[in-house]
Each structure stands twice: as C-alpha cells, then as structure tokens.
Amino acid sequence: MRDSFNELSYKELLTKKDELVKKYSDHRFNSVVGHIDNEVEKRNMRKKIARLNTLIHEFDLGIRKQ
C-alpha cells in the first residue's frame, strides 16, 4: 500500500526522510551480512525516499505551500 506523504508539513517530511534513510542503511547492512528475509523491502524504501525527496523539492521550489 502506498504511503500518503501529501498531508505532511515540510519539517515532518524531513524527519520522515531521515528515519527512512537510517532504516534503509540498516537494511543494506543486514543484507550484506546475510540476515535479511525480504529483499523487496529495500526497493520499496528507495521508492519512498524518492517520493519524499520530490515533495521536499516541491516545497523548496515554492510549488507546495505549508
């Protein structure tokens, strides 16, 4: 199911992105070590981070207002 990030404010988007980046790096480390069951989750996290980056960039450009 697709996460809805449209209702979040700029600061909430930044904190959510930081959380996902940390979770993604932990997931990458665990996949290298070999303790991961679901490889698809890494791809889903990358897509979520890209969505958040897009929304943050729209705030920076002034397309979205707070």
N, C-alpha and C positions, 0 to 999 in steps of 0.2 A: 504494500500500500504506500502511496506517495505521501510524503510528509508535506504539511502545509506550512510554509515559512512566510507566506504573504502577510499574515497578521502581525508579525513580529516587528518591533522597533529596530532602529539601527544598532543600538547597544546590545539588544538581545541577539541580533544576528551575529554580531562579532563574538559574543560569548559562546553561542551555539557552534560557530565555526571553530573556535579554539578547542572546544570539547571534542568535536568530531575529528579534528586533526590529531589530537592526542590519542583518541581511540583508534584511529587509522594507523598511527605509528606503532602502537602496541600490537595491533593485529598483524602488521607486517613483520614485526619482530617474532611473534609467535609462529607465523607461517614459515619463517626461516628456520626456527628451532624445530618445528615439526609438530607443534601442539595445537593444530587448528583443524576443525572439522568441516567448516563451511567456507569454501574459497569464494563463493559468490558474494558473500558479505563484504569483502574488500572492494569489489566493483561497485556495489551499492553505496558504500561510504564515499567513494570517489565521486559518484554522481551527486550525492547530497552536498558534498563540499563545493562542487562546481555550481550547483543551484544557489548556494549561499553566497559564493563569490559574485555571481551575476546580480543578485539582489543588492549586495553591498555596493557594487559598482554603480547600479542604478541610483542609489542614494547619493553617491559621490558626484554623479553627473547632474543630479537635480531632477531626474525623471520621476523618482518617487519622493513624496514628501512625508515627513514624520507626523 
